Amino acid sequence: MTNINISQALARNIKKIRKDKGLSQDKLSKLAGVTLYTITKIEIGATRNPRIETVKRIADALEISIDELLN
């Protein structure tokens, strides 16, 4: 997978899972301990290479693995 495909999959999956769990971007940002700006940028695909620490925090907040988040 290229970086663009990974960032697209990540953006799509975070948004879908977040909505499925009934979370707003703001609530997810607070649960993950990252800024709302970070969540927004990742979800729209504007962040091509988010830090693994950030992805891990988001996955933990969504109660899923990083693998699930990327698939």
Jmol script that loads the backbone (N, CA, C; Angstrom):
load data "model"
ATOM      1  N   MET A   1       0.833  -1.186   0.000  1.00  0.00           N
ATOM      2  CA  MET A   1       0.000   0.000   0.000  1.00  0.00           C
ATOM      3  C   MET A   1       0.874   1.244   0.000  1.00  0.00           C
ATOM      4  N   THR A   2       0.512   2.233  -0.770  1.00  0.00           N
ATOM      5  CA  THR A   2       1.264   3.478  -0.777  1.00  0.00           C
ATOM      6  C   THR A   2       0.800   4.357   0.383  1.00  0.00           C
ATOM      7  N   ASN A   3       1.566   5.399   0.653  1.00  0.00           N
ATOM      8  CA  ASN A   3       1.192   6.328   1.730  1.00  0.00           C
ATOM      9  C   ASN A   3      -0.172   6.954   1.483  1.00  0.00           C
ATOM     10  N   ILE A   4      -0.471   7.247   0.211  1.00  0.00           N
ATOM     11  CA  ILE A   4      -1.760   7.862  -0.113  1.00  0.00           C
ATOM     12  C   ILE A   4      -2.885   6.873   0.183  1.00  0.00           C
ATOM     13  N   ASN A   5      -2.716   5.609  -0.216  1.00  0.00           N
ATOM     14  CA  ASN A   5      -3.742   4.606   0.052  1.00  0.00           C
ATOM     15  C   ASN A   5      -3.923   4.379   1.546  1.00  0.00           C
ATOM     16  N   ILE A   6      -2.826   4.369   2.283  1.00  0.00           N
ATOM     17  CA  ILE A   6      -2.909   4.180   3.728  1.00  0.00           C
ATOM     18  C   ILE A   6      -3.642   5.345   4.367  1.00  0.00           C
ATOM     19  N   SER A   7      -3.306   6.564   3.969  1.00  0.00           N
ATOM     20  CA  SER A   7      -3.971   7.722   4.577  1.00  0.00           C
ATOM     21  C   SER A   7      -5.447   7.761   4.202  1.00  0.00           C
ATOM     22  N   GLN A   8      -5.788   7.328   2.982  1.00  0.00           N
ATOM     23  CA  GLN A   8      -7.199   7.275   2.582  1.00  0.00           C
ATOM     24  C   GLN A   8      -7.957   6.229   3.388  1.00  0.00           C
ATOM     25  N   ALA A   9      -7.353   5.049   3.558  1.00  0.00           N
ATOM     26  CA  ALA A   9      -7.989   3.988   4.340  1.00  0.00           C
ATOM     27  C   ALA A   9      -8.154   4.429   5.791  1.00  0.00           C
ATOM     28  N   LEU A  10      -7.115   5.036   6.330  1.00  0.00           N
ATOM     29  CA  LEU A  10      -7.161   5.515   7.701  1.00  0.00           C
ATOM     30  C   LEU A  10      -8.260   6.560   7.870  1.00  0.00           C
ATOM     31  N   ALA A  11      -8.319   7.512   6.963  1.00  0.00           N
ATOM     32  CA  ALA A  11      -9.336   8.563   7.016  1.00  0.00           C
ATOM     33  C   ALA A  11     -10.738   7.969   6.967  1.00  0.00           C
ATOM     34  N   ARG A  12     -10.959   7.088   6.016  1.00  0.00           N
ATOM     35  CA  ARG A  12     -12.276   6.462   5.831  1.00  0.00           C
ATOM     36  C   ARG A  12     -12.668   5.641   7.066  1.00  0.00           C
ATOM     37  N   ASN A  13     -11.735   4.847   7.566  1.00  0.00           N
ATOM     38  CA  ASN A  13     -12.043   3.954   8.676  1.00  0.00           C
ATOM     39  C   ASN A  13     -12.260   4.694   9.987  1.00  0.00           C
ATOM     40  N   ILE A  14     -11.443   5.691  10.261  1.00  0.00           N
ATOM     41  CA  ILE A  14     -11.646   6.467  11.496  1.00  0.00           C
ATOM     42  C   ILE A  14     -13.033   7.099  11.484  1.00  0.00           C
ATOM     43  N   LYS A  15     -13.374   7.719  10.379  1.00  0.00           N
ATOM     44  CA  LYS A  15     -14.672   8.393  10.289  1.00  0.00           C
ATOM     45  C   LYS A  15     -15.821   7.399  10.439  1.00  0.00           C
ATOM     46  N   LYS A  16     -15.734   6.264   9.746  1.00  0.00           N
ATOM     47  CA  LYS A  16     -16.801   5.265   9.794  1.00  0.00           C
ATOM     48  C   LYS A  16     -16.943   4.693  11.203  1.00  0.00           C
ATOM     49  N   ILE A  17     -15.850   4.267  11.781  1.00  0.00           N
ATOM     50  CA  ILE A  17     -15.903   3.652  13.107  1.00  0.00           C
ATOM     51  C   ILE A  17     -16.354   4.665  14.156  1.00  0.00           C
ATOM     52  N   ARG A  18     -15.845   5.880  14.040  1.00  0.00           N
ATOM     53  CA  ARG A  18     -16.249   6.943  14.979  1.00  0.00           C
ATOM     54  C   ARG A  18     -17.762   7.151  14.916  1.00  0.00           C
ATOM     55  N   LYS A  19     -18.304   7.239  13.704  1.00  0.00           N
ATOM     56  CA  LYS A  19     -19.748   7.448  13.539  1.00  0.00           C
ATOM     57  C   LYS A  19     -20.537   6.233  14.016  1.00  0.00           C
ATOM     58  N   ASP A  20     -20.040   5.024  13.700  1.00  0.00           N
ATOM     59  CA  ASP A  20     -20.710   3.798  14.157  1.00  0.00           C
ATOM     60  C   ASP A  20     -20.807   3.745  15.673  1.00  0.00           C
ATOM     61  N   LYS A  21     -19.823   4.307  16.351  1.00  0.00           N
ATOM     62  CA  LYS A  21     -19.807   4.318  17.812  1.00  0.00           C
ATOM     63  C   LYS A  21     -20.519   5.541  18.388  1.00  0.00           C
ATOM     64  N   GLY A  22     -21.040   6.391  17.510  1.00  0.00           N
ATOM     65  CA  GLY A  22     -21.794   7.557  17.957  1.00  0.00           C
ATOM     66  C   GLY A  22     -20.938   8.652  18.574  1.00  0.00           C
ATOM     67  N   LEU A  23     -19.690   8.736  18.131  1.00  0.00           N
ATOM     68  CA  LEU A  23     -18.769   9.736  18.677  1.00  0.00           C
ATOM     69  C   LEU A  23     -18.622  10.915  17.720  1.00  0.00           C
ATOM     70  N   SER A  24     -18.562  12.094  18.278  1.00  0.00           N
ATOM     71  CA  SER A  24     -18.230  13.278  17.485  1.00  0.00           C
ATOM     72  C   SER A  24     -16.703  13.338  17.339  1.00  0.00           C
ATOM     73  N   GLN A  25     -16.245  14.151  16.430  1.00  0.00           N
ATOM     74  CA  GLN A  25     -14.801  14.352  16.294  1.00  0.00           C
ATOM     75  C   GLN A  25     -14.235  14.927  17.596  1.00  0.00           C
ATOM     76  N   ASP A  26     -14.962  15.822  18.197  1.00  0.00           N
ATOM     77  CA  ASP A  26     -14.513  16.439  19.446  1.00  0.00           C
ATOM     78  C   ASP A  26     -14.382  15.399  20.559  1.00  0.00           C
ATOM     79  N   LYS A  27     -15.379  14.538  20.698  1.00  0.00           N
ATOM     80  CA  LYS A  27     -15.344  13.504  21.734  1.00  0.00           C
ATOM     81  C   LYS A  27     -14.184  12.546  21.486  1.00  0.00           C
ATOM     82  N   LEU A  28     -13.978  12.133  20.224  1.00  0.00           N
ATOM     83  CA  LEU A  28     -12.867  11.241  19.902  1.00  0.00           C
ATOM     84  C   LEU A  28     -11.540  11.909  20.228  1.00  0.00           C
ATOM     85  N   SER A  29     -11.418  13.180  19.906  1.00  0.00           N
ATOM     86  CA  SER A  29     -10.156  13.877  20.183  1.00  0.00           C
ATOM     87  C   SER A  29      -9.858  13.878  21.682  1.00  0.00           C
ATOM     88  N   LYS A  30     -10.882  14.062  22.481  1.00  0.00           N
ATOM     89  CA  LYS A  30     -10.698  14.066  23.939  1.00  0.00           C
ATOM     90  C   LYS A  30     -10.359  12.674  24.454  1.00  0.00           C
ATOM     91  N   LEU A  31     -11.035  11.655  23.943  1.00  0.00           N
ATOM     92  CA  LEU A  31     -10.757  10.278  24.364  1.00  0.00           C
ATOM     93  C   LEU A  31      -9.342   9.848  23.966  1.00  0.00           C
ATOM     94  N   ALA A  32      -8.896  10.304  22.792  1.00  0.00           N
ATOM     95  CA  ALA A  32      -7.583   9.912  22.279  1.00  0.00           C
ATOM     96  C   ALA A  32      -6.460  10.795  22.807  1.00  0.00           C
ATOM     97  N   GLY A  33      -6.801  11.940  23.358  1.00  0.00           N
ATOM     98  CA  GLY A  33      -5.773  12.851  23.853  1.00  0.00           C
ATOM     99  C   GLY A  33      -5.013  13.546  22.740  1.00  0.00           C
ATOM    100  N   VAL A  34      -5.719  13.802  21.640  1.00  0.00           N
ATOM    101  CA  VAL A  34      -5.137  14.555  20.530  1.00  0.00           C
ATOM    102  C   VAL A  34      -6.055  15.733  20.231  1.00  0.00           C
ATOM    103  N   THR A  35      -5.578  16.666  19.459  1.00  0.00           N
ATOM    104  CA  THR A  35      -6.394  17.849  19.179  1.00  0.00           C
ATOM    105  C   THR A  35      -7.512  17.533  18.186  1.00  0.00           C
ATOM    106  N   LEU A  36      -8.558  18.314  18.276  1.00  0.00           N
ATOM    107  CA  LEU A  36      -9.655  18.212  17.308  1.00  0.00           C
ATOM    108  C   LEU A  36      -9.115  18.464  15.898  1.00  0.00           C
ATOM    109  N   TYR A  37      -8.202  19.399  15.780  1.00  0.00           N
ATOM    110  CA  TYR A  37      -7.570  19.712  14.499  1.00  0.00           C
ATOM    111  C   TYR A  37      -6.916  18.459  13.900  1.00  0.00           C
ATOM    112  N   THR A  38      -6.232  17.684  14.740  1.00  0.00           N
ATOM    113  CA  THR A  38      -5.572  16.463  14.278  1.00  0.00           C
ATOM    114  C   THR A  38      -6.584  15.463  13.753  1.00  0.00           C
ATOM    115  N   ILE A  39      -7.656  15.234  14.490  1.00  0.00           N
ATOM    116  CA  ILE A  39      -8.700  14.295  14.051  1.00  0.00           C
ATOM    117  C   ILE A  39      -9.289  14.758  12.729  1.00  0.00           C
ATOM    118  N   THR A  40      -9.617  16.033  12.641  1.00  0.00           N
ATOM    119  CA  THR A  40     -10.213  16.583  11.421  1.00  0.00           C
ATOM    120  C   THR A  40      -9.287  16.403  10.227  1.00  0.00           C
ATOM    121  N   LYS A  41      -8.018  16.749  10.390  1.00  0.00           N
ATOM    122  CA  LYS A  41      -7.053  16.643   9.286  1.00  0.00           C
ATOM    123  C   LYS A  41      -6.860  15.197   8.844  1.00  0.00           C
ATOM    124  N   ILE A  42      -6.816  14.277   9.795  1.00  0.00           N
ATOM    125  CA  ILE A  42      -6.668  12.863   9.435  1.00  0.00           C
ATOM    126  C   ILE A  42      -7.915  12.381   8.700  1.00  0.00           C
ATOM    127  N   GLU A  43      -9.090  12.733   9.197  1.00  0.00           N
ATOM    128  CA  GLU A  43     -10.336  12.262   8.581  1.00  0.00           C
ATOM    129  C   GLU A  43     -10.548  12.787   7.165  1.00  0.00           C
ATOM    130  N   ILE A  44     -10.046  13.953   6.865  1.00  0.00           N
ATOM    131  CA  ILE A  44     -10.210  14.471   5.495  1.00  0.00           C
ATOM    132  C   ILE A  44      -9.043  14.063   4.598  1.00  0.00           C
ATOM    133  N   GLY A  45      -8.094  13.349   5.175  1.00  0.00           N
ATOM    134  CA  GLY A  45      -6.964  12.858   4.392  1.00  0.00           C
ATOM    135  C   GLY A  45      -5.865  13.875   4.168  1.00  0.00           C
ATOM    136  N   ALA A  46      -5.908  14.973   4.908  1.00  0.00           N
ATOM    137  CA  ALA A  46      -4.909  16.022   4.729  1.00  0.00           C
ATOM    138  C   ALA A  46      -3.588  15.695   5.418  1.00  0.00           C
ATOM    139  N   THR A  47      -3.622  14.737   6.338  1.00  0.00           N
ATOM    140  CA  THR A  47      -2.400  14.305   7.014  1.00  0.00           C
ATOM    141  C   THR A  47      -1.966  12.997   6.379  1.00  0.00           C
ATOM    142  N   ARG A  48      -0.941  13.058   5.557  1.00  0.00           N
ATOM    143  CA  ARG A  48      -0.516  11.875   4.800  1.00  0.00           C
ATOM    144  C   ARG A  48       0.240  10.864   5.641  1.00  0.00           C
ATOM    145  N   ASN A  49       0.992  11.330   6.617  1.00  0.00           N
ATOM    146  CA  ASN A  49       1.798  10.443   7.465  1.00  0.00           C
ATOM    147  C   ASN A  49       1.591  10.777   8.939  1.00  0.00           C
ATOM    148  N   PRO A  50       0.421  10.406   9.481  1.00  0.00           N
ATOM    149  CA  PRO A  50       0.226  10.685  10.903  1.00  0.00           C
ATOM    150  C   PRO A  50       1.205   9.865  11.739  1.00  0.00           C
ATOM    151  N   ARG A  51       1.596  10.401  12.851  1.00  0.00           N
ATOM    152  CA  ARG A  51       2.536   9.693  13.734  1.00  0.00           C
ATOM    153  C   ARG A  51       1.880   8.418  14.254  1.00  0.00           C
ATOM    154  N   ILE A  52       2.665   7.368  14.377  1.00  0.00           N
ATOM    155  CA  ILE A  52       2.141   6.095  14.861  1.00  0.00           C
ATOM    156  C   ILE A  52       1.563   6.240  16.259  1.00  0.00           C
ATOM    157  N   GLU A  53       2.139   7.114  17.063  1.00  0.00           N
ATOM    158  CA  GLU A  53       1.611   7.361  18.411  1.00  0.00           C
ATOM    159  C   GLU A  53       0.184   7.905  18.335  1.00  0.00           C
ATOM    160  N   THR A  54      -0.055   8.779  17.373  1.00  0.00           N
ATOM    161  CA  THR A  54      -1.383   9.364  17.192  1.00  0.00           C
ATOM    162  C   THR A  54      -2.368   8.302  16.742  1.00  0.00           C
ATOM    163  N   VAL A  55      -1.955   7.487  15.775  1.00  0.00           N
ATOM    164  CA  VAL A  55      -2.828   6.419  15.270  1.00  0.00           C
ATOM    165  C   VAL A  55      -3.154   5.438  16.397  1.00  0.00           C
ATOM    166  N   LYS A  56      -2.173   5.112  17.217  1.00  0.00           N
ATOM    167  CA  LYS A  56      -2.375   4.194  18.343  1.00  0.00           C
ATOM    168  C   LYS A  56      -3.358   4.783  19.340  1.00  0.00           C
ATOM    169  N   ARG A  57      -3.230   6.055  19.642  1.00  0.00           N
ATOM    170  CA  ARG A  57      -4.157   6.710  20.575  1.00  0.00           C
ATOM    171  C   ARG A  57      -5.589   6.686  20.044  1.00  0.00           C
ATOM    172  N   ILE A  58      -5.733   6.940  18.738  1.00  0.00           N
ATOM    173  CA  ILE A  58      -7.067   6.929  18.124  1.00  0.00           C
ATOM    174  C   ILE A  58      -7.637   5.516  18.155  1.00  0.00           C
ATOM    175  N   ALA A  59      -6.828   4.530  17.794  1.00  0.00           N
ATOM    176  CA  ALA A  59      -7.278   3.132  17.820  1.00  0.00           C
ATOM    177  C   ALA A  59      -7.711   2.741  19.234  1.00  0.00           C
ATOM    178  N   ASP A  60      -6.911   3.094  20.218  1.00  0.00           N
ATOM    179  CA  ASP A  60      -7.255   2.785  21.611  1.00  0.00           C
ATOM    180  C   ASP A  60      -8.569   3.459  22.014  1.00  0.00           C
ATOM    181  N   ALA A  61      -8.746   4.703  21.624  1.00  0.00           N
ATOM    182  CA  ALA A  61      -9.969   5.429  21.959  1.00  0.00           C
ATOM    183  C   ALA A  61     -11.191   4.799  21.300  1.00  0.00           C
ATOM    184  N   LEU A  62     -10.990   4.237  20.102  1.00  0.00           N
ATOM    185  CA  LEU A  62     -12.078   3.566  19.385  1.00  0.00           C
ATOM    186  C   LEU A  62     -12.230   2.103  19.811  1.00  0.00           C
ATOM    187  N   GLU A  63     -11.324   1.672  20.695  1.00  0.00           N
ATOM    188  CA  GLU A  63     -11.321   0.297  21.213  1.00  0.00           C
ATOM    189  C   GLU A  63     -11.155  -0.743  20.111  1.00  0.00           C
ATOM    190  N   ILE A  64     -10.219  -0.466  19.208  1.00  0.00           N
ATOM    191  CA  ILE A  64      -9.878  -1.393  18.132  1.00  0.00           C
ATOM    192  C   ILE A  64      -8.352  -1.427  17.982  1.00  0.00           C
ATOM    193  N   SER A  65      -7.876  -2.385  17.206  1.00  0.00           N
ATOM    194  CA  SER A  65      -6.434  -2.477  16.964  1.00  0.00           C
ATOM    195  C   SER A  65      -6.046  -1.560  15.802  1.00  0.00           C
ATOM    196  N   ILE A  66      -4.765  -1.291  15.698  1.00  0.00           N
ATOM    197  CA  ILE A  66      -4.279  -0.502  14.569  1.00  0.00           C
ATOM    198  C   ILE A  66      -4.552  -1.247  13.263  1.00  0.00           C
ATOM    199  N   ASP A  67      -4.387  -2.562  13.275  1.00  0.00           N
ATOM    200  CA  ASP A  67      -4.678  -3.360  12.074  1.00  0.00           C
ATOM    201  C   ASP A  67      -6.100  -3.165  11.604  1.00  0.00           C
ATOM    202  N   GLU A  68      -7.044  -3.196  12.547  1.00  0.00           N
ATOM    203  CA  GLU A  68      -8.458  -3.003  12.195  1.00  0.00           C
ATOM    204  C   GLU A  68      -8.666  -1.606  11.614  1.00  0.00           C
ATOM    205  N   LEU A  69      -7.958  -0.657  12.144  1.00  0.00           N
ATOM    206  CA  LEU A  69      -8.096   0.724  11.694  1.00  0.00           C
ATOM    207  C   LEU A  69      -7.587   0.899  10.267  1.00  0.00           C
ATOM    208  N   LEU A  70      -6.577   0.129   9.892  1.00  0.00           N
ATOM    209  CA  LEU A  70      -5.995   0.267   8.562  1.00  0.00           C
ATOM    210  C   LEU A  70      -6.642  -0.605   7.499  1.00  0.00           C
ATOM    211  N   ASN A  71      -7.432  -1.587   7.904  1.00  0.00           N
ATOM    212  CA  ASN A  71      -8.076  -2.480   6.925  1.00  0.00           C
ATOM    213  C   ASN A  71      -9.407  -1.971   6.466  1.00  0.00           C
TER     214      ASN A  71
END
end "model"
wireframe off; spacefill off
backbone 0.3
color backbone group
